[in-house]
Amino acid sequence: MGIAERKGRQRAEREHRITAAARLIAEGEGWRAVTVRRLAEEIEYSQPVLYSHFENRDAIVAAVAVEGFRDIMIALQTAARGSIDRRDALENVALAYLAFARGHPALYEAMFTLPTGLRFAEPETKPELKAAFDALAAVVAPAGGDVAVATETFWATLHGLAELERSGRIRCGARAERVALVVHGLLG
């Protein structure tokens, strides 16, 4: 193993420490508590070292969000895998999505609310974002018509439900009934 490989591995390990620290602080105290200064203190590196990895705080949030898309993709694929039919798959994926949003509020906020510069449906879309979208599309696909539009609508509906539940504006106890309505709409 050469010096370049070792340095690359060390760089990747530092980046992982930075994003892990950001996630930990955000989950415990919210994203306002995540600053470059605080992260430097947490991982015991200078601020210039952090800036050598990430341009600014938004770039750190974007890196955390990319990790989140990988995590949600795994959760959605796992939910779909245990399904017995299409209706069951749609319900399981919808419930897994909502559980992910509720169980990881700071991570979900990084993925969908905070400024990151991450974009979907563009040539430069990161593979992790595409994979998360594809995990939703896999259960929507047999709907016919434009699968991308159906998937975007399913996703938008789930995101709206997640945000309304998170803010306490709708009853969490009616989640199953709402998911059943969404699935019924997709199945036609």
C-alpha angles and dihedrals in degrees: 000000000000133000092256092057092048092049090048091051091048091050091051090048091052091049090050090050090051095050093042090052091047091051092048094049093044093050091049103037109009131256093287088071091056108094131152089245092052092046091050090053092046096052094033098239130119121261091248088059090055090048089052087062102035129027093220145331092286089058089054090050089049091052090050090048091053088054088050092054089053090050095048091047089057091047092050094046091049091051092049093047092061094053127114099204142355095277090050091047092052092048094045093048092046092050091046090051092051092045090051092051092048095043096048106034098160093045091048089050090054090049098049114010113034121076109265108144089235113143135190128213095026130112092251095050109137116250092240091059092047091049092052090049090047090053088059093042091053091067095038096046101092090060092093125223120061105352092193092056092046091048093048089050092048090048093046090050092050091047091051091050091047093051094045091049091047092052093046093241094126132036114266088205091070094055095110093051092049092048090049090054092049092049091047089053092052093047091050 
